Amino acid sequence: MADGGFMNSSSYEGVAISTQNDAYETTRLRSLDEPISELSRSGWIAFIEKYFFAALLGSEGVIYNYIAQPANAGIYSMGYTVEKAETQNLVYDHKHRLYIGPKIRKDLSERAENLELSIDMGWFWFISQPMVLFLDLINGVVGSWGLSIIIFTILLKLFFGLCQLKVLGL
């Protein structure tokens, strides 16, 4: 991630790792003082930002050592090495997978376990998650995000209007 490059440090906020022991752990890049190293039989590692990210996705049945390195001459690095298990032969099959793109819940959950956890719903995640799921359901029927937002807003106003009428006893 060199300054001014495709993945410069000004856009990416941190590195996230998902392992078999911890579904989602994130560290801000500016706080990455020591190298991170996590062994796992599954998972992924990613540079994350608010709406997009770049992730290296692990395959099943392989032991990974996910690593993230502090800045060296302004360049952060992350990746993984494949570790040899005791039961593996000298030759084994391994697939490297990469995802670079937007944080779209449906796409992320199809690609790897816990990948959708990279979507930051903020402090009100318990309200945001059902709203996003309902909005996604509406979009599945309508096929337009703009129209889905309008329909969702109307339904929300109707719901709160009915709640207000019930409180007033009308």
PADOZA-795631 format. One record per residue: x, y, z of N, C-alpha, C in turn; residue number from 1. Coordinates in Angstrom, 2 decimals. Example, Ala and Ser with C-alpha at 12.3 -4.5 7.8 and 13.67 -1.06 7.14 Angstrom:
% residues 2
@nc1->13.19&nc2->-5.69&nc3->7.80&cac1->12.30&cac2->-4.50&cac3->7.80&cc1->13.20&cc2->-3.30&cc3->7.80&n->1
@nc1->12.85&nc2->-2.25&nc3->7.08&cac1->13.67&cac2->-1.06&cac3->7.14&cc1->12.90&cc2->0.03&cc3->7.87&n->2
% end
This chain:
% residues 170
@nc1->0.83&nc2->-1.18&nc3->0.00&cac1->0.00&cac2->0.00&cac3->0.00&cc1->0.87&cc2->1.25&cc3->0.00&n->1
@nc1->1.42&nc2->1.60&nc3->-1.07&cac1->2.25&cac2->2.79&cac3->-1.17&cc1->1.39&cc2->4.03&cc3->-1.31&n->2
@nc1->1.90&nc2->5.16&nc3->-0.88&cac1->1.17&cac2->6.41&cac3->-1.01&cc1->0.84&cc2->6.68&cc3->-2.47&n->3
@nc1->-0.44&nc2->7.01&nc3->-2.71&cac1->-0.88&cac2->7.33&cac3->-4.05&cc1->-1.15&cc2->6.11&cc3->-4.90&n->4
@nc1->-0.93&nc2->4.92&nc3->-4.39&cac1->-1.15&cac2->3.70&cac3->-5.16&cc1->-2.59&cc2->3.23&cc3->-5.06&n->5
@nc1->-2.84&nc2->2.07&nc3->-5.66&cac1->-4.17&cac2->1.50&cac3->-5.70&cc1->-4.72&cc2->1.25&cc3->-4.30&n->6
@nc1->-3.91&nc2->0.76&nc3->-3.41&cac1->-4.35&cac2->0.47&cac3->-2.05&cc1->-3.55&cc2->1.31&cc3->-1.07&n->7
@nc1->-3.71&nc2->2.61&nc3->-1.10&cac1->-2.89&cac2->3.43&cac3->-0.22&cc1->-3.44&cc2->3.45&cc3->1.20&n->8
@nc1->-2.59&nc2->3.76&nc3->2.13&cac1->-2.94&cac2->3.69&cac3->3.54&cc1->-3.95&cc2->4.75&cc3->3.95&n->9
@nc1->-4.19&nc2->5.75&nc3->3.12&cac1->-5.16&cac2->6.76&cac3->3.49&cc1->-6.59&cc2->6.25&cc3->3.32&n->10
@nc1->-6.81&nc2->5.25&nc3->2.46&cac1->-8.16&cac2->4.75&cac3->2.28&cc1->-8.45&cc2->3.56&cc3->3.17&n->11
@nc1->-7.51&nc2->2.67&nc3->3.34&cac1->-7.76&cac2->1.49&cac3->4.16&cc1->-7.54&cc2->1.83&cc3->5.63&n->12
@nc1->-8.51&nc2->1.42&nc3->6.47&cac1->-8.49&cac2->1.77&cac3->7.88&cc1->-7.78&cc2->0.74&cc3->8.74&n->13
@nc1->-7.87&nc2->-0.52&nc3->8.36&cac1->-7.30&cac2->-1.54&cac3->9.23&cc1->-7.19&cc2->-2.88&cc3->8.56&n->14
@nc1->-6.77&nc2->-3.85&nc3->9.36&cac1->-6.66&cac2->-5.22&cac3->8.90&cc1->-7.59&cc2->-6.05&cc3->9.78&n->15
@nc1->-8.34&nc2->-6.98&nc3->9.15&cac1->-9.27&cac2->-7.85&cac3->9.86&cc1->-8.88&cc2->-9.29&cc3->9.60&n->16
@nc1->-9.04&nc2->-10.11&nc3->10.64&cac1->-8.71&cac2->-11.53&cac3->10.52&cc1->-9.87&cc2->-12.34&cc3->11.11&n->17
@nc1->-10.25&nc2->-13.39&nc3->10.40&cac1->-11.25&cac2->-14.33&cac3->10.89&cc1->-10.60&cc2->-15.71&cc3->10.95&n->18
@nc1->-10.63&nc2->-16.33&nc3->12.13&cac1->-10.03&cac2->-17.65&cac3->12.32&cc1->-11.05&cc2->-18.58&cc3->12.96&n->19
@nc1->-10.68&nc2->-19.84&nc3->13.11&cac1->-11.58&cac2->-20.79&cac3->13.75&cc1->-11.81&cc2->-20.44&cc3->15.22&n->20
@nc1->-10.89&nc2->-19.72&nc3->15.85&cac1->-11.02&cac2->-19.35&cac3->17.26&cc1->-11.69&cc2->-18.00&cc3->17.47&n->21
@nc1->-11.58&nc2->-17.10&nc3->16.52&cac1->-12.14&cac2->-15.75&cac3->16.64&cc1->-12.80&cc2->-15.38&cc3->15.32&n->22
@nc1->-14.12&nc2->-15.23&nc3->15.32&cac1->-14.87&cac2->-14.99&cac3->14.08&cc1->-14.46&cc2->-13.70&cc3->13.39&n->23
@nc1->-14.12&nc2->-12.66&nc3->14.17&cac1->-13.77&cac2->-11.38&cac3->13.56&cc1->-12.94&cc2->-10.56&cc3->14.54&n->24
@nc1->-11.73&nc2->-10.23&nc3->14.14&cac1->-10.83&cac2->-9.40&cac3->14.94&cc1->-10.24&cc2->-8.35&cc3->14.02&n->25
@nc1->-10.29&nc2->-7.11&nc3->14.43&cac1->-9.77&cac2->-6.04&cac3->13.59&cc1->-8.76&cc2->-5.18&cc3->14.35&n->26
@nc1->-7.80&nc2->-4.66&nc3->13.62&cac1->-6.79&cac2->-3.76&cac3->14.18&cc1->-6.61&cc2->-2.59&cc3->13.22&n->27
@nc1->-6.66&nc2->-1.39&nc3->13.75&cac1->-6.42&cac2->-0.21&cac3->12.91&cc1->-4.98&cc2->-0.22&cc3->12.42&n->28
@nc1->-4.77&nc2->0.22&nc3->11.19&cac1->-3.41&cac2->0.22&cac3->10.63&cc1->-2.47&cc2->1.09&cc3->11.45&n->29
@nc1->-2.94&nc2->2.25&nc3->11.87&cac1->-2.06&cac2->3.15&cac3->12.64&cc1->-1.72&cc2->2.58&cc3->14.01&n->30
@nc1->-2.47&nc2->1.56&nc3->14.47&cac1->-2.18&cac2->0.91&cac3->15.75&cc1->-1.38&cc2->-0.38&cc3->15.59&n->31
@nc1->-1.06&nc2->-0.73&nc3->14.37&cac1->-0.34&cac2->-1.98&cac3->14.10&cc1->1.15&cc2->-1.75&cc3->14.33&n->32
@nc1->1.58&nc2->-1.93&nc3->15.60&cac1->2.98&cac2->-1.71&cac3->15.97&cc1->3.80&cc2->-3.00&cc3->15.92&n->33
@nc1->3.15&nc2->-4.11&nc3->16.22&cac1->3.81&cac2->-5.42&cac3->16.24&cc1->3.18&cc2->-6.31&cc3->15.17&n->34
@nc1->3.93&nc2->-7.23&nc3->14.61&cac1->3.35&cac2->-8.16&cac3->13.63&cc1->2.26&cc2->-9.03&cc3->14.28&n->35
@nc1->1.24&nc2->-9.34&nc3->13.50&cac1->0.17&cac2->-10.23&cac3->13.94&cc1->0.37&cc2->-11.56&cc3->13.23&n->36
@nc1->0.20&nc2->-12.64&nc3->13.95&cac1->0.32&cac2->-13.98&cac3->13.37&cc1->-0.72&cc2->-14.87&cc3->14.02&n->37
@nc1->-1.64&nc2->-15.44&nc3->13.22&cac1->-2.72&cac2->-16.29&cac3->13.73&cc1->-2.77&cc2->-17.58&cc3->12.93&n->38
@nc1->-2.68&nc2->-18.72&nc3->13.61&cac1->-2.81&cac2->-20.03&cac3->12.97&cc1->-4.28&cc2->-20.46&cc3->12.99&n->39
@nc1->-4.77&nc2->-21.01&nc3->11.85&cac1->-6.15&cac2->-21.44&cac3->11.78&cc1->-6.35&cc2->-22.42&cc3->10.62&n->40
@nc1->-7.32&nc2->-23.30&nc3->10.76&cac1->-7.67&cac2->-24.24&cac3->9.69&cc1->-8.67&cc2->-23.65&cc3->8.72&n->41
@nc1->-9.18&nc2->-22.49&nc3->8.99&cac1->-10.12&cac2->-21.82&cac3->8.09&cc1->-9.99&cc2->-20.32&cc3->8.32&n->42
@nc1->-10.74&nc2->-19.54&nc3->7.57&cac1->-10.77&cac2->-18.10&cac3->7.80&cc1->-10.32&cc2->-17.27&cc3->6.63&n->43
@nc1->-9.96&nc2->-16.03&nc3->6.94&cac1->-9.55&cac2->-15.06&cac3->5.93&cc1->-8.83&cc2->-13.90&cc3->6.62&n->44
@nc1->-8.16&nc2->-13.09&nc3->5.80&cac1->-7.50&cac2->-11.86&cac3->6.27&cc1->-7.78&cc2->-10.78&cc3->5.24&n->45
@nc1->-7.97&nc2->-9.54&nc3->5.70&cac1->-8.36&cac2->-8.48&cac3->4.76&cc1->-7.86&cc2->-7.12&cc3->5.22&n->46
@nc1->-7.60&nc2->-6.24&nc3->4.24&cac1->-7.49&cac2->-4.81&cac3->4.49&cc1->-8.90&cc2->-4.28&cc3->4.36&n->47
@nc1->-9.38&nc2->-3.52&nc3->5.35&cac1->-10.76&cac2->-3.05&cac3->5.34&cc1->-10.83&cc2->-1.53&cc3->5.35&n->48
@nc1->-11.92&nc2->-1.04&nc3->4.80&cac1->-12.30&cac2->0.36&cac3->4.92&cc1->-13.80&cc2->0.39&cc3->5.14&n->49
@nc1->-14.42&nc2->1.54&nc3->5.08&cac1->-15.84&cac2->1.67&cac3->5.41&cc1->-16.73&cc2->0.84&cc3->4.49&n->50
@nc1->-16.58&nc2->0.97&nc3->3.17&cac1->-17.51&cac2->0.33&cac3->2.23&cc1->-16.88&cc2->-0.74&cc3->1.36&n->51
@nc1->-15.57&nc2->-0.82&nc3->1.30&cac1->-14.88&cac2->-1.78&cac3->0.43&cc1->-13.78&cc2->-2.48&cc3->1.22&n->52
@nc1->-13.30&nc2->-3.58&nc3->0.66&cac1->-12.15&cac2->-4.23&cac3->1.26&cc1->-11.51&cc2->-5.22&cc3->0.30&n->53
@nc1->-10.31&nc2->-5.64&nc3->0.64&cac1->-9.56&cac2->-6.64&cac3->-0.13&cc1->-9.25&cc2->-7.78&cc3->0.82&n->54
@nc1->-9.72&nc2->-8.99&nc3->0.48&cac1->-9.58&cac2->-10.13&cac3->1.38&cc1->-8.94&cc2->-11.31&cc3->0.68&n->55
@nc1->-8.07&nc2->-12.00&nc3->1.40&cac1->-7.52&cac2->-13.29&cac3->0.99&cc1->-8.31&cc2->-14.36&cc3->1.75&n->56
@nc1->-8.98&nc2->-15.23&nc3->1.00&cac1->-9.88&cac2->-16.21&cac3->1.60&cc1->-9.22&cc2->-17.58&cc3->1.63&n->57
@nc1->-9.23&nc2->-18.21&nc3->2.78&cac1->-8.63&cac2->-19.53&cac3->2.93&cc1->-9.55&cc2->-20.64&cc3->2.43&n->58
@nc1->-8.98&nc2->-21.79&nc3->2.17&cac1->-9.71&cac2->-22.99&cac3->1.78&cc1->-9.84&cc2->-23.90&cc3->2.98&n->59
@nc1->-10.74&nc2->-24.86&nc3->2.89&cac1->-10.94&cac2->-25.81&cac3->3.99&cc1->-9.84&cc2->-26.86&cc3->3.99&n->60
@nc1->-9.53&nc2->-27.38&nc3->5.15&cac1->-8.60&cac2->-28.49&cac3->5.28&cc1->-7.13&cc2->-28.12&cc3->5.21&n->61
@nc1->-6.81&nc2->-26.85&nc3->5.27&cac1->-5.42&cac2->-26.41&cac3->5.22&cc1->-5.17&cc2->-25.55&cc3->6.45&n->62
@nc1->-3.99&nc2->-25.65&nc3->7.01&cac1->-3.63&cac2->-24.80&cac3->8.14&cc1->-2.96&cc2->-23.53&cc3->7.60&n->63
@nc1->-3.49&nc2->-22.38&nc3->8.00&cac1->-2.97&cac2->-21.09&cac3->7.56&cc1->-2.28&cc2->-20.38&cc3->8.70&n->64
@nc1->-1.30&nc2->-19.60&nc3->8.36&cac1->-0.72&cac2->-18.65&cac3->9.29&cc1->-1.01&cc2->-17.27&cc3->8.71&n->65
@nc1->-2.09&nc2->-16.64&nc3->9.20&cac1->-2.47&cac2->-15.30&cac3->8.74&cc1->-1.54&cc2->-14.29&cc3->9.39&n->66
@nc1->-0.96&nc2->-13.41&nc3->8.58&cac1->0.01&cac2->-12.44&cac3->9.10&cc1->-0.32&cc2->-11.03&cc3->8.64&n->67
@nc1->-0.03&nc2->-10.06&nc3->9.49&cac1->-0.14&cac2->-8.64&cac3->9.16&cc1->1.11&cc2->-7.97&cc3->9.73&n->68
@nc1->1.74&nc2->-7.16&nc3->8.91&cac1->3.00&cac2->-6.52&cac3->9.30&cc1->2.82&cc2->-5.01&cc3->9.45&n->69
@nc1->3.48&nc2->-4.41&nc3->10.43&cac1->3.46&cac2->-2.95&cac3->10.56&cc1->4.09&cc2->-2.29&cc3->9.33&n->70
@nc1->3.88&nc2->-1.01&nc3->9.23&cac1->4.41&cac2->-0.26&cac3->8.09&cc1->5.92&cc2->-0.34&cc3->8.02&n->71
@nc1->6.42&nc2->-0.59&nc3->6.84&cac1->7.85&cac2->-0.57&cac3->6.56&cc1->8.02&cc2->0.39&cc3->5.39&n->72
@nc1->8.61&nc2->1.54&nc3->5.63&cac1->8.74&cac2->2.59&cac3->4.63&cc1->7.36&cc2->3.02&cc3->4.12&n->73
@nc1->6.35&nc2->3.06&nc3->5.04&cac1->5.01&cac2->3.51&cac3->4.69&cc1->4.15&cc2->2.45&cc3->4.03&n->74
@nc1->4.64&nc2->1.21&nc3->3.95&cac1->3.88&cac2->0.15&cac3->3.28&cc1->3.50&cc2->-0.92&cc3->4.30&n->75
@nc1->2.18&nc2->-1.17&nc3->4.44&cac1->1.68&cac2->-2.24&cac3->5.29&cc1->1.55&cc2->-3.50&cc3->4.44&n->76
@nc1->1.65&nc2->-4.64&nc3->5.09&cac1->1.48&cac2->-5.89&cac3->4.35&cc1->0.64&cc2->-6.87&cc3->5.17&n->77
@nc1->-0.10&nc2->-7.70&nc3->4.45&cac1->-0.88&cac2->-8.76&cac3->5.08&cc1->-0.91&cc2->-9.93&cc3->4.11&n->78
@nc1->-1.16&nc2->-11.10&nc3->4.64&cac1->-1.23&cac2->-12.28&cac3->3.80&cc1->-1.28&cc2->-13.53&cc3->4.64&n->79
@nc1->-0.95&nc2->-14.64&nc3->4.03&cac1->-0.90&cac2->-15.89&cac3->4.77&cc1->0.13&cc2->-16.82&cc3->4.17&n->80
@nc1->0.57&nc2->-17.74&nc3->5.00&cac1->1.39&cac2->-18.85&cac3->4.52&cc1->0.60&cc2->-20.11&cc3->4.79&n->81
@nc1->0.83&nc2->-21.12&nc3->3.99&cac1->0.16&cac2->-22.40&cac3->4.16&cc1->1.10&cc2->-23.31&cc3->4.93&n->82
@nc1->0.63&nc2->-23.82&nc3->6.05&cac1->1.44&cac2->-24.68&cac3->6.90&cc1->1.16&cc2->-26.15&cc3->6.56&n->83
@nc1->2.15&nc2->-26.97&nc3->6.71&cac1->2.00&cac2->-28.40&cac3->6.45&cc1->1.44&cc2->-29.09&cc3->7.68&n->84
@nc1->0.32&nc2->-29.81&nc3->7.50&cac1->-0.27&cac2->-30.59&cac3->8.59&cc1->0.45&cc2->-31.92&cc3->8.70&n->85
@nc1->0.32&nc2->-32.57&nc3->9.85&cac1->1.00&cac2->-33.84&cac3->10.07&cc1->0.51&cc2->-34.93&cc3->9.11&n->86
@nc1->-0.77&nc2->-34.84&nc3->8.70&cac1->-1.34&cac2->-35.91&cac3->7.88&cc1->-1.20&cc2->-35.66&cc3->6.38&n->87
@nc1->-0.64&nc2->-34.53&nc3->5.98&cac1->-0.53&cac2->-34.22&cac3->4.56&cc1->0.64&cc2->-34.94&cc3->3.92&n->88
@nc1->0.45&nc2->-35.28&nc3->2.66&cac1->1.54&cac2->-35.84&cac3->1.86&cc1->2.45&cc2->-34.70&cc3->1.40&n->89
@nc1->3.48&nc2->-35.03&nc3->0.66&cac1->4.36&cac2->-33.99&cac3->0.15&cc1->3.68&cc2->-33.13&cc3->-0.89&n->90
@nc1->2.71&nc2->-33.70&nc3->-1.63&cac1->1.98&cac2->-32.94&cac3->-2.64&cc1->0.54&cc2->-32.81&cc3->-2.18&n->91
@nc1->0.03&nc2->-31.58&nc3->-2.15&cac1->-1.36&cac2->-31.38&cac3->-1.78&cc1->-1.93&cc2->-30.22&cc3->-2.59&n->92
@nc1->-3.26&nc2->-30.20&nc3->-2.67&cac1->-3.97&cac2->-29.22&cac3->-3.47&cc1->-4.39&cc2->-28.04&cc3->-2.59&n->93
@nc1->-4.24&nc2->-26.85&nc3->-3.13&cac1->-4.62&cac2->-25.66&cac3->-2.39&cc1->-5.10&cc2->-24.60&cc3->-3.37&n->94
@nc1->-6.22&nc2->-23.96&nc3->-3.07&cac1->-6.76&cac2->-22.89&cac3->-3.92&cc1->-6.58&cc2->-21.56&cc3->-3.21&n->95
@nc1->-6.04&nc2->-20.59&nc3->-3.92&cac1->-5.94&cac2->-19.23&cac3->-3.40&cc1->-7.14&cc2->-18.46&cc3->-3.92&n->96
@nc1->-7.86&nc2->-17.79&nc3->-3.03&cac1->-9.02&cac2->-17.00&cac3->-3.44&cc1->-8.85&cc2->-15.56&cc3->-2.94&n->97
@nc1->-9.30&nc2->-14.62&nc3->-3.74&cac1->-9.17&cac2->-13.20&cac3->-3.45&cc1->-10.51&cc2->-12.52&cc3->-3.70&n->98
@nc1->-10.90&nc2->-11.64&nc3->-2.79&cac1->-12.10&cac2->-10.82&cac3->-3.01&cc1->-11.70&cc2->-9.37&cc3->-2.82&n->99
@nc1->-11.92&nc2->-8.57&nc3->-3.85&cac1->-11.72&cac2->-7.12&cac3->-3.78&cc1->-13.00&cc2->-6.49&cc3->-4.27&n->100
@nc1->-13.66&nc2->-5.73&nc3->-3.42&cac1->-14.91&cac2->-5.13&cac3->-3.84&cc1->-15.70&cc2->-4.54&cc3->-2.70&n->101
@nc1->-16.97&nc2->-4.23&nc3->-3.00&cac1->-17.83&cac2->-3.61&cac3->-1.99&cc1->-18.31&cc2->-4.61&cc3->-0.95&n->102
@nc1->-18.71&nc2->-4.08&nc3->0.19&cac1->-19.23&cac2->-4.90&cac3->1.28&cc1->-20.74&cc2->-5.07&cc3->1.09&n->103
@nc1->-21.12&nc2->-6.02&nc3->0.26&cac1->-22.53&cac2->-6.34&cac3->0.04&cc1->-22.82&cc2->-7.64&cc3->0.78&n->104
@nc1->-23.71&nc2->-7.57&nc3->1.76&cac1->-23.96&cac2->-8.67&cac3->2.69&cc1->-24.18&cc2->-10.01&cc3->1.99&n->105
@nc1->-25.05&nc2->-10.04&nc3->1.01&cac1->-25.38&cac2->-11.30&cac3->0.34&cc1->-24.16&cc2->-11.88&cc3->-0.37&n->106
@nc1->-23.39&nc2->-11.04&nc3->-1.04&cac1->-22.19&cac2->-11.50&cac3->-1.74&cc1->-21.14&cc2->-12.03&cc3->-0.77&n->107
@nc1->-20.97&nc2->-11.34&nc3->0.34&cac1->-19.94&cac2->-11.73&cac3->1.31&cc1->-20.28&cc2->-13.05&cc3->1.98&n->108
@nc1->-21.54&nc2->-13.23&nc3->2.36&cac1->-21.92&cac2->-14.45&cac3->3.06&cc1->-21.82&cc2->-15.68&cc3->2.14&n->109
@nc1->-21.89&nc2->-15.48&nc3->0.83&cac1->-21.76&cac2->-16.58&cac3->-0.12&cc1->-20.29&cc2->-16.98&cc3->-0.33&n->110
@nc1->-19.36&nc2->-16.07&nc3->-0.09&cac1->-17.96&cac2->-16.32&cac3->-0.41&cc1->-17.17&cc2->-17.00&cc3->0.72&n->111
@nc1->-17.43&nc2->-16.60&nc3->1.95&cac1->-16.67&cac2->-17.18&cac3->3.07&cc1->-17.42&cc2->-16.95&cc3->4.37&n->112
@nc1->-17.22&nc2->-17.85&nc3->5.31&cac1->-17.85&cac2->-17.75&cac3->6.62&cc1->-17.32&cc2->-16.51&cc3->7.35&n->113
@nc1->-18.23&nc2->-15.78&nc3->7.97&cac1->-17.93&cac2->-14.58&cac3->8.78&cc1->-17.46&cc2->-13.38&cc3->7.97&n->114
@nc1->-17.46&nc2->-13.45&nc3->6.67&cac1->-17.00&cac2->-12.31&cac3->5.86&cc1->-17.94&cc2->-11.11&cc3->5.99&n->115
@nc1->-19.24&nc2->-11.37&nc3->6.20&cac1->-20.20&cac2->-10.28&cac3->6.35&cc1->-20.01&cc2->-9.51&cc3->7.65&n->116
@nc1->-19.23&nc2->-10.04&nc3->8.60&cac1->-18.95&cac2->-9.34&cac3->9.85&cc1->-18.10&cc2->-8.09&cc3->9.62&n->117
@nc1->-17.51&nc2->-7.98&nc3->8.43&cac1->-16.70&cac2->-6.80&cac3->8.12&cc1->-17.55&cc2->-5.56&cc3->7.88&n->118
@nc1->-18.86&nc2->-5.74&nc3->7.74&cac1->-19.77&cac2->-4.61&cac3->7.56&cc1->-20.03&cc2->-4.00&cc3->8.93&n->119
@nc1->-19.63&nc2->-2.76&nc3->9.11&cac1->-19.78&cac2->-2.06&cac3->10.39&cc1->-21.17&cc2->-1.45&cc3->10.46&n->120
@nc1->-22.00&nc2->-2.00&nc3->11.34&cac1->-23.37&cac2->-1.50&cac3->11.52&cc1->-23.45&cc2->-0.44&cc3->12.61&n->121
@nc1->-22.34&nc2->-0.15&nc3->13.24&cac1->-22.32&cac2->0.90&cac3->14.27&cc1->-22.90&cc2->0.44&cc3->15.59&n->122
@nc1->-23.18&nc2->1.38&nc3->16.46&cac1->-23.65&cac2->1.09&cac3->17.81&cc1->-25.06&cc2->0.50&cc3->17.81&n->123
@nc1->-25.85&nc2->0.84&nc3->16.81&cac1->-27.23&cac2->0.38&cac3->16.76&cc1->-27.38&cc2->-0.80&cc3->15.80&n->124
@nc1->-26.40&nc2->-1.72&nc3->15.83&cac1->-26.41&cac2->-2.88&cac3->14.95&cc1->-27.65&cc2->-3.74&cc3->15.15&n->125
@nc1->-28.18&nc2->-3.77&nc3->16.38&cac1->-29.36&cac2->-4.59&cac3->16.66&cc1->-30.61&cc2->-4.05&cc3->15.96&n->126
@nc1->-30.62&nc2->-2.78&nc3->15.61&cac1->-31.70&cac2->-2.20&cac3->14.81&cc1->-31.33&cc2->-2.25&cc3->13.33&n->127
@nc1->-30.08&nc2->-1.98&nc3->13.02&cac1->-29.62&cac2->-1.93&cac3->11.63&cc1->-29.74&cc2->-3.26&cc3->10.91&n->128
@nc1->-29.37&nc2->-4.35&nc3->11.57&cac1->-29.39&cac2->-5.65&cac3->10.89&cc1->-30.78&cc2->-6.05&cc3->10.42&n->129
@nc1->-31.83&nc2->-5.98&nc3->11.25&cac1->-33.17&cac2->-6.30&cac3->10.74&cc1->-33.63&cc2->-5.35&cc3->9.64&n->130
@nc1->-33.26&nc2->-4.07&nc3->9.77&cac1->-33.65&cac2->-3.11&cac3->8.73&cc1->-32.99&cc2->-3.44&cc3->7.39&n->131
@nc1->-31.70&nc2->-3.80&nc3->7.43&cac1->-30.99&cac2->-4.15&cac3->6.20&cc1->-31.57&cc2->-5.42&cc3->5.59&n->132
@nc1->-31.90&nc2->-6.40&nc3->6.42&cac1->-32.49&cac2->-7.64&cac3->5.92&cc1->-33.85&cc2->-7.37&cc3->5.27&n->133
@nc1->-34.67&nc2->-6.52&nc3->5.90&cac1->-35.97&cac2->-6.17&cac3->5.35&cc1->-35.82&cc2->-5.38&cc3->4.05&n->134
@nc1->-34.89&nc2->-4.45&nc3->4.03&cac1->-34.62&cac2->-3.66&cac3->2.82&cc1->-34.13&cc2->-4.56&cc3->1.68&n->135
@nc1->-33.30&nc2->-5.53&nc3->2.02&cac1->-32.82&cac2->-6.48&cac3->1.02&cc1->-33.97&cc2->-7.34&cc3->0.49&n->136
@nc1->-34.90&nc2->-7.71&nc3->1.37&cac1->-36.08&cac2->-8.48&cac3->0.96&cc1->-36.94&cc2->-7.67&cc3->-0.02&n->137
@nc1->-37.16&nc2->-6.41&nc3->0.30&cac1->-37.92&cac2->-5.53&cac3->-0.59&cc1->-37.22&cc2->-5.41&cc3->-1.94&n->138
@nc1->-35.89&nc2->-5.22&nc3->-1.91&cac1->-35.13&cac2->-5.09&cac3->-3.15&cc1->-35.21&cc2->-6.37&cc3->-3.99&n->139
@nc1->-35.28&nc2->-7.54&nc3->-3.33&cac1->-35.41&cac2->-8.79&cac3->-4.06&cc1->-36.71&cc2->-8.87&cc3->-4.84&n->140
@nc1->-37.75&nc2->-8.22&nc3->-4.34&cac1->-39.05&cac2->-8.20&cac3->-5.02&cc1->-39.09&cc2->-7.10&cc3->-6.07&n->141
@nc1->-38.65&nc2->-5.90&nc3->-5.69&cac1->-38.75&cac2->-4.72&cac3->-6.56&cc1->-37.64&cc2->-4.67&cc3->-7.60&n->142
@nc1->-36.41&nc2->-4.99&nc3->-7.20&cac1->-35.28&cac2->-4.98&cac3->-8.12&cc1->-34.63&cc2->-3.63&cc3->-8.33&n->143
@nc1->-34.95&nc2->-2.66&nc3->-7.46&cac1->-34.36&cac2->-1.33&cac3->-7.56&cc1->-34.11&cc2->-0.81&cc3->-6.15&n->144
@nc1->-32.85&nc2->-0.46&nc3->-5.87&cac1->-32.53&cac2->0.02&cac3->-4.53&cc1->-33.22&cc2->1.34&cc3->-4.23&n->145
@nc1->-33.31&nc2->2.23&nc3->-5.20&cac1->-33.98&cac2->3.52&cac3->-4.99&cc1->-35.44&cc2->3.33&cc3->-4.61&n->146
@nc1->-36.13&nc2->2.51&nc3->-5.38&cac1->-37.54&cac2->2.23&cac3->-5.11&cc1->-37.69&cc2->1.46&cc3->-3.80&n->147
@nc1->-36.77&nc2->0.59&nc3->-3.50&cac1->-36.81&cac2->-0.18&cac3->-2.25&cc1->-36.71&cc2->0.76&cc3->-1.05&n->148
@nc1->-35.85&nc2->1.76&nc3->-1.13&cac1->-35.70&cac2->2.72&cac3->-0.03&cc1->-36.98&cc2->3.54&cc3->0.14&n->149
@nc1->-37.59&nc2->3.93&nc3->-0.95&cac1->-38.85&cac2->4.69&cac3->-0.88&cc1->-39.94&cc2->3.84&cc3->-0.24&n->150
@nc1->-40.08&nc2->2.59&nc3->-0.69&cac1->-41.10&cac2->1.68&cac3->-0.13&cc1->-40.83&cc2->1.43&cc3->1.35&n->151
@nc1->-39.57&nc2->1.21&nc3->1.69&cac1->-39.20&cac2->0.96&cac3->3.09&cc1->-39.55&cc2->2.17&cc3->3.95&n->152
@nc1->-39.27&nc2->3.37&nc3->3.46&cac1->-39.58&cac2->4.59&cac3->4.20&cc1->-41.08&cc2->4.74&cc3->4.42&n->153
@nc1->-41.87&nc2->4.47&nc3->3.38&cac1->-43.34&cac2->4.56&cac3->3.51&cc1->-43.84&cc2->3.54&cc3->4.52&n->154
@nc1->-43.36&nc2->2.30&nc3->4.45&cac1->-43.78&cac2->1.26&cac3->5.40&cc1->-43.37&cc2->1.63&cc3->6.83&n->155
@nc1->-42.20&nc2->2.20&nc3->6.99&cac1->-41.74&cac2->2.61&cac3->8.32&cc1->-42.63&cc2->3.73&cc3->8.88&n->156
@nc1->-42.97&nc2->4.70&nc3->8.03&cac1->-43.85&cac2->5.79&cac3->8.47&cc1->-45.24&cc2->5.28&cc3->8.83&n->157
@nc1->-45.76&nc2->4.32&nc3->8.03&cac1->-47.06&cac2->3.72&cac3->8.35&cc1->-47.00&cc2->2.99&cc3->9.69&n->158
@nc1->-45.93&nc2->2.23&nc3->9.90&cac1->-45.77&cac2->1.49&cac3->11.15&cc1->-45.76&cc2->2.44&cc3->12.35&n->159
@nc1->-44.96&nc2->3.50&nc3->12.28&cac1->-44.89&cac2->4.43&cac3->13.41&cc1->-46.18&cc2->5.22&cc3->13.55&n->160
@nc1->-46.87&nc2->5.49&nc3->12.45&cac1->-48.17&cac2->6.15&cac3->12.51&cc1->-49.20&cc2->5.28&cc3->13.23&n->161
@nc1->-49.23&nc2->4.00&nc3->12.92&cac1->-50.14&cac2->3.07&cac3->13.60&cc1->-49.79&cc2->2.94&cc3->15.07&n->162
@nc1->-48.51&nc2->2.92&nc3->15.39&cac1->-48.08&cac2->2.87&cac3->16.79&cc1->-48.54&cc2->4.10&cc3->17.55&n->163
@nc1->-48.45&nc2->5.25&nc3->16.91&cac1->-48.86&cac2->6.50&cac3->17.55&cc1->-50.37&cc2->6.52&cc3->17.78&n->164
@nc1->-51.14&nc2->6.02&nc3->16.80&cac1->-52.58&cac2->5.96&cac3->16.97&cc1->-52.96&cc2->5.02&cc3->18.11&n->165
@nc1->-52.26&nc2->3.92&nc3->18.24&cac1->-52.54&cac2->2.97&cac3->19.31&cc1->-52.24&cc2->3.58&cc3->20.68&n->166
@nc1->-51.14&nc2->4.35&nc3->20.77&cac1->-50.77&cac2->4.99&cac3->22.05&cc1->-51.81&cc2->6.03&cc3->22.41&n->167
@nc1->-52.33&nc2->6.75&nc3->21.42&cac1->-53.35&cac2->7.78&cac3->21.67&cc1->-54.72&cc2->7.18&cc3->21.93&n->168
@nc1->-54.87&nc2->5.87&nc3->21.68&cac1->-56.14&cac2->5.20&cac3->21.93&cc1->-57.15&cc2->5.39&cc3->20.81&n->169
@nc1->-56.69&nc2->5.75&nc3->19.64&cac1->-57.61&cac2->5.94&cac3->18.50&cc1->-57.69&cc2->4.72&cc3->17.62&n->170
% end
